[in-house]
Amino acid sequence: MKKLKFFVAVAALFMAFNSFAQKADSLYVVSNYDKSEYFIEMRDGVKLYTIVYTPKDASKSYPMLMNRTCYNVQGFNDFKLRTPNPYLIEAGYILVYQDVRGRYMSEGTFDNMRPNISGNNPKNKKDIDESSDTYDTVDWLVKNIKNNNGRVGIYGISYPGFYSAASLPDAHPALKAVSPQAPIADFFFDDFHHHGAFLQSYLPAFAVFGYQKDSLTKRTWFGEEMMRFFGQRVVDGYDFNLELGPLKNATDKYHYDNFFWQQVVEHPNYDEFWQKRNLLPHLKDIKPAVMVVGGWYDAEDLYGPLSIHKTIEHNDPSAKSTIVMGPWTHGGWARERGKQTVNHIYFGDSISTFFQKNMEKVFFDYYLKDEGEMNLPEAYVFDTGLKQWEKYDEWPPKNVKPITFTFREDGKLLMDQPVDPDVSFDYISDPAKPVPYRSTTEGLTFTPRNFITDDQRQASRRPDVLTFKTDTLDKDVTIAGEILADLVVSMTGTDADFIVKLIDVYPNDHEDYEHNPENIRMGGYQQLVRHEVFRGRFRNSYEHPEPFEPGVPSHVTVPLQDILHTFKQGHRIMIQIHSTWFPYIDRNPQKYVDNIYKADEEDFIKSTIRVYGSSTVQAGGDLPFVTLPALN
C-alpha cells in the first residue's frame, strides 16, 4: 500500500508538469466561464482534443489564450483551471487547452520534438508538424468560437514551452503573441542532455515520453514503467544509480520497451536524428510578438530560452522579442510562494506576482487586446547577487567588458591577468567514486533542483576537484552575459567529461537566513551560481566524436551559458573544475567507447587529468562562440 501511495504521488507530480501554476479561484471560474470540448481536425484528418473555456459575458469579444501540452489537458478540466497567471483569467480571455498529437484524447502518433518542416503553412500544405497543428487549430478557433476578437496568444512551460516556440515558424496570421517559457530548443543541449552528456537524473522521465497509447484516454498509461522505479524505496539516489552500473543496465532493467530510450541509445552523437529536431534553424521571419521566459536556476532548460531569444534577435533584429530571466528554478514564476527561495538562497518577496502582473499580463494585454503600453525592454533580467530586477536594451549586453579569469598555484584565481603556461594542475578522476552533485543525501528525483544553489564546500574538499578562488573583493564585480571556459587539458585515458562551476563565496560573518534549517550556515557558504558539463569527445565535432590521445594537450571549450550576478564586496569568486557529477550527469567511462549507453563495466577506468595554466574562463558580455564544435 505504501508503494502504491508513493507511486500515486509521483504520478500526480508528472501529471501536474504542465500546470506549474496556482489554481484560479474555482468559484470565479464557475461563475464566469463556460466549458466546451471539441475534436479539431488537422489537415491530414487527425483530430486533436481541445477544451475551451469561454467567458459567460457575451456582450463583448475576447482574444484567445492557448496552451498545447503533452501532459494531459484533464489537468485543466472540471474547472480545476490552471494557467500561468490568474490575473489573465480575471482580465477576460477565451482559454484553450489542447492535447498534442498522439497524447491522451488526441488522435495520431506522438513524436518527441517533432521536426519542423520549413514553409509548411498555409493550410493547403499536407505535411504535418507542431507548427501546422497549431496553425490548423488557430484557423478553426477563430472561425468557430463565438465572441473571439480574431487574435490568439499561446504560452507554455517546459515541453509546452517548446510547443509554443514551435508555433512561431510559418505562424497563422491570427497568432499575435507567443510566450515560450522554459522551452526546450534542442534535446542534445538541454533537458535530456547537456552538450551530449546524458542527465542520468532523467532516467525515470522516459516513462512519460517513451510510449504510444493504443486508444484515446483521459488516464495515464505509463504506470507500469513508473513502478519499476518508484515501486521501490530509494533513500540514496547516489548509491542507487552507482549500483545500477553502466547505462546498458538501465536498458535491461527499466527501459527495455521504451521507444524514446531506444532512440537515445541508438543516437549517442549529434546525427541527423537530433539535428532535424533542433528548432533554432527554423526561427526566421518571425511575425508574432515573443516573450521568452526562463529561470536563472533552471537545471533542465536554460539553454532553450536563452538560445531561442538570441536566435530570433540574430535572424531578425526588428522582431518584437523580449526575454525575462528571473531567480527561479524550472517554471517557478508560475506560482507565488511569498518568499522566493532556491534551496538555501533567498531572493525577495512576491517575485512571481511581480512578473505575472508587470510582464506577462502587460505582454498579452497589449498584443491581444490593445490595452496598456508596451514598456517592456528587450531584456528584463534579475541580478541574482544584488537581488533586484534590471532592464537592458539588448541581451547579452554588448557594452560589458568580459572578465578573463586565469589560474595560479595554491588555488589562486586571478582576474584580467595573463595566463601562466608553465603551471598545471592534475587530479585523479575515478568513475567508481564520482563527485556527488548534492551536499546532502537525496533519493530518486525526476529532475533535481535544489542542487542548483547548493553549498560547494563538500566538493572543495575532494582531491578530484580543482578549486580556485580570488582574494576577497574590494568592490562589487558584476558579470552580465555569457561565460566561456577555454580549457587546455590532457589525460592518461582517452575520454573525459569536464564540469566547470562558477561559485559565489560568502564572507565568514554572513548572516544566516531565517528560512533555512539550523544546520545551514551562510558564513563561508560557497553558492553555486552557474555550471555546465561538456563531454570531451565532442570537442571538435558534436556529430563525429573522437578520442583523446593520452598525454597530448587538447582544447576543450565549455560554454556555461549566461548569468547576471553581482559578486559583492567582501565576497570571493570561485571556479571549480572536475570530471564527474553524479548522478545528475552520467559517468563517462574515461576509456573511449563508440557508445557510452552500451559501455561495459570494465570500460570504466581511472584517469589522471591535467588542466594547464594556459586555460582561461571569460565571463560577461556577448562572446563570439567561434571555438565551439561545428554544428551542421
Secondary structure, DSSP 8 states (H G I E B T S, - for coil): -HHHHHHHHHHHHHHGGGT-S-B--HHHHHHHEEEEEEEEE-TTS-EEEEEEEEES-TTS-EEEEEEEESS-GGGG-TT--B-S-HHHHHH--EEEEEE-TTSTTS-S---TT----TT--STT-----HHHHHHHHHHHHHHHSTTEEEEEEEEEESHHHHHHHHTSTT--TTEEEEEEES--S-TTTSTTEETTEE-GGGGGGHHHHS---SS--SS---HHHHHHHHTS--S-HHHHHHHH-STHHHHHHT-TT-HHHHHHHH--SS-HHHHTT--GGG--S--SEEEEEEETT-SSSSHHHHHHHHHHHHH-TTS-EEEEEES-STTGGGS--SEEEETTEEEEESHHHHHIIIIIHHHHHHHHH--S-----SEEEEETTTTEEEEESSSS-TT---EEEEEEGGGEEEES----TT-EEEEEE-TTS--BS-SS-----SS--GGGG-B-HHHHT-TTSEEEE----SS-EEEEE-EEEEEEEEESSS--EEEEEEEEE--TT----TTS-TT---TT-EEEEEEEEEEGGGSSBSSS-----TT--EEEEEE---EEEEE-TT-EEEEEEES--BTTS----SS--S-GGG--GGG---EEEEEETT-EEEESB----TTS-B--
